[in-house]
Amino acid sequence: MHCSIFLLLRISERRIKLILGDHDRRHTEPTQETLTIETVFIRPDFVKKTFNNDLALIKLNREVGRRIS
């Protein structure tokens, strides 16, 4: 994920939902999982002005399930 979405756009990680395993947004699928972000780790060397090192690591609220589709 990019640092800029959190820092520059001021989007709270609590507002972002990650939907995994969804191939058709019009329908809920059996392989689909919805997760939220617990913590965002932004690189300490991220430079807002140049976007250098624009990379963040996210910790999800729970482990991702492994489903066979």
C-alpha positions in Angstrom: 0.0 0.0 0.0 1.2 3.5 -0.5 2.1 5.9 2.3 0.5 8.8 0.4 -3.0 7.5 0.8 -2.8 7.8 4.5 -0.6 10.9 4.9 -1.5 13.1 2.0 -5.1 12.3 1.5 -5.7 12.0 5.2 -7.6 8.8 4.9 -8.0 6.8 8.2 -7.1 3.2 8.0 -10.3 2.5 9.9 -12.3 3.6 6.8 -10.6 1.1 4.4 -12.0 -2.4 3.9 -10.0 -5.0 2.0 -12.1 -7.5 0.1 -10.2 -10.6 -0.9 -11.3 -13.3 -3.3 -14.0 -11.1 -5.0 -14.1 -11.6 -8.7 -17.5 -9.9 -9.4 -18.4 -6.9 -7.2 -22.1 -7.3 -8.0 -22.3 -10.6 -6.1 -20.9 -11.9 -2.8 -18.8 -15.0 -3.5 -18.0 -18.0 -1.3 -14.3 -17.2 -1.6 -14.8 -13.6 -0.5 -13.4 -12.2 2.7 -13.6 -8.7 4.1 -10.9 -7.5 6.4 -9.9 -4.3 8.0 -6.6 -2.7 8.8 -5.3 -2.9 12.4 -2.1 -0.9 12.0 -0.2 0.9 9.2 3.6 1.0 9.2 4.9 3.9 7.1 8.5 3.9 6.1 10.4 6.4 8.2 12.3 7.6 5.0 9.1 8.4 3.1 9.4 11.8 1.4 6.1 13.6 0.9 7.5 16.1 -1.6 9.0 13.6 -4.0 7.0 10.4 -3.0 10.4 8.6 -2.6 10.0 5.4 -0.6 6.2 5.6 -0.9 5.4 2.2 0.5 3.6 1.1 3.7 3.1 -2.2 5.3 -0.3 -3.0 6.7 -1.3 -5.4 9.5 -4.7 -6.8 9.0 -7.3 -7.3 11.8 -7.0 -11.1 11.5 -5.3 -13.8 9.5 -6.4 -14.3 5.9 -8.2 -17.6 5.4 -7.0 -20.0 2.7 -9.8 -21.1 0.4 -9.6 -23.2 -2.7 -11.7 -21.9 -5.5 
